[in-house]
Amino acid sequence: MAFISSGYNTDKPMENRITDIGPRHFEEFYPPVIKKNKGKWLYHEILEPGVLVHVAESGDEVYTVRVGGVRLMSVSHIREICEIADKHCDGHLRFTTRNNIEFMVDSKEKVKPLVDDLESRKQPGGCYKFPVGGTGAGVTNIIHTQGWIHCHTPATDASGTVKATMDVLFDDFKNMRLPAQLRVSMACCLNMCGAVHCSDIAILGYHRKPPMLDHEYLDKMCEIPLAIAACPTAAIKPAKVELPDGTTVKSVSVNEPRCMFCGNCYTMCPSMPLADDVGDGIVLMAGGKVSNRISAPKFSKVVVAFIPNEMPRWPTMTDAIQRIVEAYAKGANKYERVGDWAERIGWERFFEKCELEFTHHLIDDFRDPAYFTWRQTSNFKF
């Protein structure tokens, strides 16, 4: 009856249809030159770091200027981005999956004024608001998770570690001196809403202690069955606990050898916090990629087992990352990604070249024969 009373006609379902429910169709936001030539592009080139041109079958060209963005943006920053797009690009822009911002214009004459405007905008401290770069054989923007500012289970900060890392890699964001593209990712815990499993260099926040148990409030604040069910290793079970005042309460116990420190239980139960100033820190991984070029996609491997949190600049972490990048830049062949280079010279040599300590904790003992029988890449197996 509700449909009938609202005037809905079942014979003409599109008549008087409300179309402003949900997001608008993305094609509405294409620049005219992209909409006109969609699916008809011949080739693209990188003219200089951060500047690309795409050429269509029709002869039309679109020039893209890529700048590094930030994952957590203020309203004023977004308004400034929109102001630049209105001024130079008829209001058009796009965001990449790695938090870069791309401004698109339809003629070469518009590129230099756009680049000059972007690079003239600086923070009060003097750093670029919109650094141009992140293309080709260099470092693009670091994709990262939420860290201490938003998430409830991080073992380290995301924005802080990424800022510290990008400061030491910034020259490679602005140029293309490396053998191939270098992708850096950051996840602040091993639940990993970042892409650390498949990046050339990855920063991973890591807990080393099981959750603490606030028995006094656990039954009052938590649904105990949910906390138990949330554990992926079945390390949690119900338990009755006697408090210091002699009261017995319903709570849980944790089988510590089975705990993988993921924090899922804390998501379900605030009385099982995991964060710890001593146990929390950073793991560095290397060698992952999604690309099929030269070799199949690869998982990242742990190369530094643990680095304590050293706020606010994380010097031990950034020094290790710099050593990996410099050794890679010096030793890899053209087009080799970090994992390809490491496998060519051998992982033992990788640790020597990068001046990293090798311990038994780093031995990759993961074996899953079924995985390697699947046709999971375009590199065919016979």
Number of C-alpha atoms within 10 A of each C-alpha: 7 7 9 9 7 8 11 16 13 10 7 9 9 11 11 10 10 7 9 7 6 6 7 10 7 7 9 9 14 14 18 13 15 20 12 13 16 11 10 12 16 11 10 14 12 14 11 16 21 24 24 20 21 18 17 20 12 11 10 15 20 18 24 23 25 27 29 25 22 19 17 13 9 10 9 9 14 11 11 14 19 16 14 19 20 13 13 17 19 16 16 19 22 16 14 12 9 19 19 24 22 23 25 28 24 19 12 12 10 14 21 12 10 20 19 11 14 19 15 13 15 13 10 8 6 8 11 16 19 22 22 26 26 29 25 23 20 25 26 27 28 28 24 28 24 22 22 16 12 12 14 16 25 29 30 28 27 27 21 17 27 23 17 17 22 19 13 13 18 18 14 21 26 21 19 20 15 23 21 20 20 26 26 27 24 30 30 31 30 21 16 17 14 22 22 29 25 23 29 26 28 29 30 30 28 27 29 18 17 23 22 14 19 14 21 18 15 19 16 13 12 17 12 21 13 13 22 22 16 19 21 14 13 13 18 22 16 14 13 12 16 14 11 8 6 8 9 13 17 16 22 21 15 18 12 13 8 14 19 17 22 25 26 20 24 22 16 20 21 17 23 23 18 25 23 15 11 11 16 21 24 26 22 23 26 27 25 25 26 14 13 12 14 11 15 16 20 19 18 22 22 21 25 21 17 20 18 18 22 14 12 11 16 19 16 12 22 19 12 17 22 15 15 20 20 13 17 24 17 11 16 19 15 12 15 21 27 29 25 22 20 21 13 14 13 12 15 11 13 22 17 12 18 18 13 14 11 15 10 7 12 13 11 9 7 6 8 8 8 7 9 10 9 9 10 12 13 11 12 8 10 2
